[in-house]
Amino acid sequence: MAQTGYTPISIYYSATASNTPTAGNLVAGELAINTADGKLFYKDSSGVVQVIAGKGGAGVAGGSNTQVQYNSSGSLAGSANFTFQSNSLAIGGAYSAGYGTLQVRNGYGYINEDGGDTHSLYLRSYLNSAGPAIQVVSNDPLLFVTNNVERMRINAGAPILCLSGGNTSATGTGIAFPATQSASSDANTLDDYEEGTWTPTDASGAGLTLTITYASYTKIGNTVRLSAFITYPATASGASALLGGLPFSSSQYAIGAVRSTVACVATALDTNIYINNPLNTAITNVQLTSSFFIFTVVYKV
């Protein structure tokens, strides 16, 4: 109430929350106040009612609770896509919903795609006191993409670093190279690794059926290590012994180590293994009849 002897001055007002004066309620320059929500209004020279202040002496907040305020053409505004709540800053979606949000919390931040922890990527200052970490929460791989093309991934089911084109379902631990080599022009870049089995065949033209105990290879970059344990059948063929079926073509002569009942050496060239005696004369099939032939040869592709 007014002090004794003084007349109180009351401007046009409303005590109902959210009520605002209309242009017809005021003349230019006249003030009005909403005593329920603390907003102060005036009518400008264009006949438009404007808000000039809110409670606490601050500008009138835009948006709703938890929304971060920003300047929108001279007025405060808020957005459901930019909120602060529970010590977390959410960008791109409401904190409670978690959809498509970037959140910054105590000690870590995360990018979330569809709510909860599903498809979430955490950037953490520490993980179990082990140091900084990039963490995928769900059972999804961590992808590395450039120009909208996947270049590399870390598989979810196993600690496998999978290069583009590699086996995404590989198990165990290691690096998965693509099935088809993508050769690098850099001499210091490892661009391929492969291991497997191969099938030696008779390439002499005699049509021999070989008995294979084992035949395996390992390829690292442009180098192949090839091994096989072969038993020749009984034969009277006088054709020069020649094996085919190499998994990769040899670009140059490469002589390997041999153990056999016959003194011989194995030489890789193109897609064949040539079998010669120590004097470099071709050995014939009949000389290897019913004999075993074990060899290892390392060659360049």
Residue pairs with C-beta under 8 A, 6 or more apart in sequence:
1 8
2 8
11 30
11 31
11 32
11 33
12 21
12 25
12 26
12 30
12 31
12 32
12 33
13 32
13 33
13 34
13 35
14 21
14 32
14 33
14 34
14 35
14 36
15 34
15 35
15 36
16 34
16 36
17 34
17 36
17 37
18 34
18 36
18 37
19 34
19 36
20 34
20 39
20 41
20 49
21 32
21 41
21 43
21 49
22 49
23 43
23 47
23 48
23 49
25 32
25 49
26 32
26 41
26 42
26 43
26 49
27 43
28 43
28 44
28 45
28 47
29 42
29 43
29 45
30 42
30 43
31 40
31 41
31 42
32 40
32 41
32 42
32 49
33 39
33 40
33 41
34 41
37 54
37 55
38 54
38 55
38 56
39 51
39 53
39 54
39 55
39 60
40 51
40 52
40 53
40 54
41 49
41 50
41 51
41 52
42 49
42 50
42 52
43 49
43 50
44 50
51 60
51 75
53 59
53 60
54 60
54 61
59 75
59 76
60 75
60 76
61 69
61 76
61 78
62 69
62 72
62 75
62 76
62 77
62 78
63 69
63 77
63 78
63 79
63 80
64 78
64 80
66 83
66 84
66 85
66 95
67 78
67 79
67 80
67 82
67 83
68 78
68 79
68 82
68 83
68 84
68 89
69 76
69 77
69 78
70 76
70 77
70 78
70 79
70 82
71 77
80 93
80 94
81 91
81 92
81 93
81 94
82 90
82 91
83 89
83 90
83 94
83 95
84 90
85 95
85 96
86 95
87 105
87 106
88 95
88 103
88 104
88 105
89 103
89 104
90 98
90 101
90 102
90 103
91 101
91 102
91 103
92 100
92 101
92 102
93 99
93 100
93 101
93 112
94 101
95 101
95 103
97 115
98 112
98 115
98 116
99 112
99 113
99 114
99 115
100 112
100 113
100 114
101 111
101 112
102 109
102 110
102 111
102 112
103 109
103 110
103 112
107 124
107 125
107 126
108 122
108 123
108 124
108 125
109 122
109 123
110 120
110 121
110 122
110 123
110 137
111 120
111 121
112 119
112 120
112 121
113 119
113 120
117 137
117 138
118 137
118 138
119 138
119 140
120 136
120 137
120 138
121 134
121 135
121 136
121 137
121 142
122 133
122 134
122 135
122 136
122 137
123 133
123 134
123 135
124 132
124 133
124 134
124 135
125 132
126 132
126 133
127 133
127 135
134 142
136 142
136 156
138 156
139 156
139 157
140 156
141 153
141 154
141 155
141 156
141 162
141 168
142 153
142 154
142 156
143 150
143 152
143 153
144 150
144 151
144 152
144 153
145 151
149 164
150 164
151 163
151 164
152 161
152 162
152 163
152 164
153 161
153 162
153 168
154 160
154 161
154 162
155 162
155 168
155 169
155 170
155 176
157 169
157 171
158 170
158 171
158 172
158 173
159 173
160 170
160 171
160 172
160 173
160 174
160 175
160 176
161 174
161 175
161 176
162 168
162 170
162 175
162 176
163 175
163 176
163 177
163 178
164 178
164 182
165 177
165 178
165 179
165 180
165 182
166 175
166 176
166 177
166 178
166 179
167 176
167 179
168 176
170 176
175 193
177 191
177 192
177 193
177 194
179 194
181 191
181 192
182 191
182 192
183 191
183 192
184 191
190 220
190 221
191 221
192 219
192 220
192 221
192 222
193 219
193 220
193 221
194 217
194 218
194 219
195 216
195 217
195 218
195 219
196 216
196 217
196 247
197 214
197 215
197 216
197 217
198 215
198 216
198 217
198 226
198 228
198 245
198 246
198 247
199 212
199 215
199 245
200 210
200 212
200 215
200 228
200 230
200 243
200 244
200 245
200 273
201 210
201 243
201 244
201 245
202 208
202 209
202 210
202 242
202 243
202 244
202 285
203 242
203 243
203 244
203 245
203 272
204 237
204 239
204 240
204 241
204 242
204 285
205 239
206 235
206 237
206 239
206 285
208 232
208 233
208 235
208 237
208 285
209 233
210 230
210 231
210 232
210 233
211 230
211 231
211 233
212 228
212 229
212 230
213 229
213 230
213 231
214 227
214 228
214 229
215 227
215 228
215 229
215 230
216 226
216 227
216 228
217 224
217 225
217 226
217 227
217 247
217 248
218 224
218 225
219 225
219 247
219 248
219 301
222 300
222 301
223 298
223 299
223 300
223 301
224 247
224 248
224 250
224 298
224 299
224 300
224 301
225 296
225 297
225 298
226 246
226 247
226 256
226 268
226 296
226 297
226 298
226 299
227 295
227 296
228 243
228 293
228 294
228 295
229 292
229 293
229 294
230 243
230 292
230 293
230 294
231 290
231 291
231 292
231 293
232 241
232 285
232 288
232 289
232 290
232 291
232 292
232 293
233 289
233 290
234 289
234 290
235 285
235 286
235 288
235 289
236 286
236 289
237 284
237 285
237 286
238 284
238 285
238 286
239 284
239 285
240 274
240 275
240 282
240 283
240 284
240 285
241 275
241 282
241 283
241 284
241 285
241 287
241 288
242 272
242 273
242 274
242 275
243 272
243 273
243 275
244 271
244 272
244 273
245 271
246 268
246 270
246 271
246 272
246 273
248 301
249 270
249 271
249 301
250 268
250 269
250 270
250 271
250 299
250 300
250 301
251 299
251 300
251 301
252 269
252 299
252 300
253 267
253 268
253 269
254 267
254 268
254 269
254 297
254 298
254 299
254 300
255 265
255 266
255 267
255 297
256 265
256 266
256 267
256 268
256 295
256 296
256 297
256 298
257 266
257 295
257 296
257 297
258 264
258 265
258 266
258 293
258 294
258 295
259 294
259 295
260 288
260 291
260 292
260 293
260 294
260 295
261 291
261 292
262 283
262 287
262 288
262 291
262 293
263 277
263 278
264 275
264 276
264 277
264 278
264 283
264 293
265 275
265 276
265 277
265 278
265 280
266 273
266 274
266 275
266 295
266 297
267 273
267 274
267 275
267 276
267 297
268 274
268 297
268 299
273 295
273 297
274 282
275 282
275 283
275 288
275 293
276 282
276 283
277 283
